[in-house]
Amino acid sequence: MTRTPSAPAPSVDALVEAVLAGEHGPLPSGLVATSVFWVHHGTRLAGGDTTYLNQYVLVRLGGSFGGCAFEAGELGPSVCRDSSGTPLDALLREAPRPLRIAALDAYLSETRPHRAAAEAGDAEAVTLPAGTPEVRARARDAAVAGLLDIEEGAKVGLIGVVNPLVAAIRERGGEPLPCDFNLRATQWGDPVTDDMHDVLDRADAVVATGMTLSNGSFDTVLERCRSRGVPLVVYAQTGSAVARAFLGSGVTALSAEPFPFSQFSAEETALYRYRTAGGA
């Protein structure tokens, strides 16, 4: 009996190749990254003892921005001078991974903005209220946790720790399994492991940050959740439109927060929630 070859597993590299081939819209060779931004900021929420230090590279393409967080030292501010005005296909082929993800995110955001998906009924726009960083962070993380449909006591792998999201998962009856490369404990003293594989093996559901796109672990998280049949929720500032491309191919729900991100504004801003059929 002749066996039909199985479809190749989805991956970020395969998505880049499809974009370069014009399968998702206009050829990137005819587009230019008008502006590249390098942004560095710190945040410590009231009542917490953790200072989050975040770095982002942003790419402006037409009416859209693409964003990607990166680890300290990966990119310097000279990226703005060196990459602004570069043809998009060159960034997709040759740029350091964070800039490559930001360029891919900009392209996919431009070809289909999240607001257009919401207007078509494919996404739910959620308005984050104006207010303090604490108010906005709690609203954002409650919106992310709202994508989880879990039973009481379910183990929820959290790949990329944000303290308000730990609290939001607990409020929904879940048991967080926090994993992060940079934190050793949550605000409440819960130990944080750096062993992603142990968490992926034990979790009943997984919530992963878009930072997994930046550090190259996204494909591993995606494959493991697919193979185990475990729901995967992605909450993404980094690569929100990139993660959207994997809905139904391992990603079961997505909270997409395009730039400007919630921490850069005290006014109302929007994030967009996507669910596959059956949801997470």
N, C-alpha and C positions, 0 to 999 in steps of 0.2 A: 504494500500500500504506500502510495506517495504521500508524504507529510507536507503540509503547507507551512513554510517558514513563518515563525511568529514575528509579529511586528517588533522593530527595535524598541528598546526601552526609551522613553522620553528623556531628554537631557537638555541642559542649557546650551551646550555646544551644538547640538542638532538644531535647536531653535535659531541660533545665530546663523548657521548655514542656510536654513530655510529663508531667513530674512534677507541674507545676501543674495539669494537666488530670486528674490522678488515674489516669494510665495505669500507674503503677508501685506503687500502693498507696493509702493513704488521702489525702484532699485535704490539702495542707500548710496550708490556711487553718484547719484545725481542730487544728493542732499548735503548740506553743510551744517556742522555744529556751530551755530552763530556765536555762542558764548559758553565758556566753561567756568564754573565757580568752585572755589575751595572754601569750605565753611567749617569752623571749629568752635564748639561751645561746650560749656559745662552746666550741669543742672544738679541741684540738691533739693528735693522736695521737702516741705515742712514735715517735721516729725521723723525724717529718715536720717540715716547716718552714712548713706552712700552718695558719693558725687559721681554722676555719670558724665564721662568725657566722651563727646561724640564728634567725629569728623565725617564730613560729607563731601563728595564731589557731585556737582550738578551739571547737566548738559541741557542747553536751550536749543530746541529744534522747532522752528516755526512758532506755533502757539502753545507749545508744550515744553515741560521740563521733565527730565529723567534724573533720578537720584540714586546714589549708592553710598552707604556708610562704609568706612574702612578703618583698619587698625592704625594706631599712631605710628607714624614713620613710613607708611606705605606710599603716600603721595605728599609732595610739598606744594606750596602755593605757586611755584613756577609752572605747574600744570595749566594754569589759566593762560599764561603767555604762550606756552608751547602748543596748546591744543585748540584754543579758540580759533574758529575759521577753518578747521580741518574737515575734509570730506568724511561723511559719516562712515562709509565703508572702511576707511583706514582705521578709524577708532575701533570698529567692530573686529577687525582682523589683528591689529597690532598693539592696541593700548593695554596698559596694565589692567588686570581683571576688574577692579572697582570702576575705572573709567569706561571699560568695555560694557559693564552692566548698566551704568548710567546712560550710555549711548543707546543701548538696546531698549532700555526703559523709555527714553525719550521718543524713539522711533515708534514703539508700540502704543505709547500714549498719544502721539500725534495721529497715527492712523485710526485709532479708536479711543477718544478721550473717555474717561470714566463717566463724565456727566452725560455723554451720548448713550452709554450703556444703561445708565439709570433712566434716561428718557425713553429708551426702548423697552424698559421693563426687565432688563437682564441683571440689574443691580439695584440695591436699595441705598439711597442717599441718606446718611445719618448726619445731622447737624450737631457739631460739638458746641456747647454753649460758650458764650463769652465769659471771661472770668480769670481767676488765678491759675497758675500752672497746676496746682493740686486738683482744682475743680475740673479742669480740662483733661488731665491725665486719668482721673477716675472715670469720667464719661467715656473717654476713648477705650479704656481697658474693659469697662462694662460692655461696650459694644462688641469688642472682640470676644469676650467670654460668652456673649449672647449667641454666638455661632455654634457653641458646643451644646449638643443634646446628649447628656450623659446621665447614667444612673448614679444614685447615691453611692459614694465610696469609689467611684471609678478613678483609676490612676491616669493622670493627665501629664504626659511628658511636656515639659516647657523648655524648648531649645532656644535659649536667649532669655535671660531673666529680667523682668521688669516688676518691681515690687507690687504696684497696684494690680497687676494682672494675676499675681499669686493670690492676692486677697480675693479678686473677682472669681477665680476658679473655686476657691474654698466656699465662697458664698453660694455657688451653684452645686455644692455637695461633692466636688471633686477633691482628690488627693494629689496635689502638685508633686511632680518629680522634676525639680529644677536642675537645669544643666546650663553652664555658661563657662566660657574660657577665661573670663576676667573677674568673676565674683566667686567668693568662697562661702558666703552665707546670705540668706535673705534678710530683710529688715527685722524679721521675727526670730532669727537665729537658725532657720532651717538650713542644713548643709546643702551646698550646691556642688554637684559633681561636674567634672570636666570630661566624663566618659559618656559621650553621646550614644555609643552602641549599647551600653547597659540600659539606658533610659528607653531607647527604641525597642529593645527586646521585652521590656516589662510593661510598657504603657498600653492602656486601653484606647487612648486617643492621644494625638500629638498636636501641640500648638507650637509653631516655629516662626521665628522672626525672619524678615527679609534679609537680615544680615547673613543668613546661610547662603544666599546668592553671592554675597561678596567674598566670603571665606572659602567657597568651593564645596561646602558640605551639603548644599541643597539636593544634589542628585542622589546622595546617599540616603538622606532623610526620605526623599520621594520613593526611592526603590524599596526601602525597608517597609514603609507604610503600605505600599502597593502589595508587596509579597505577603504581608501579614493580614491584609484586609482591615487595616486600622485607619480610622478617619484622620485626615491631616488638615488642620486649619492653619493658614498662614496669615500673620499680621505684618503688613509690609508698608513701611515708608520706603526703604530700599526696594527698588525693582517691583513696584506695585503692579505695573502692567506686564512685567515679565512673569511674575507668579501667576497672573490671570491666565496666561497662555497654557498653564498646566491644569486648569480646572477640568475635571472629568478624566484626567490622566494620572491621578494620584492625589491631587489637591481636591478636597471635598468642599472647602469653604475658604473665603478670603476676605480679610478686612484690608482694603486698599486705601492708603492715605497719600494722595499725590502732593507734591510741593505747591504752596508753602505748608510745611508740616505744622502740627498743632502747637509745638513749643515755640514757633517763631511768630505767633500772633496771640493777642489777648481777645480778639474778636471772634465771632462765629466763623467756623470753617467746616468743611464737609469731608467725611470719609465715605467709602462705598463698600457695602457688604454684598458679596456674591455667594451663592449656594448652588451646588450641583443638585440634580434630581436625587431625592433621598436625603440630601444635606449631610451635615456633620453632627 
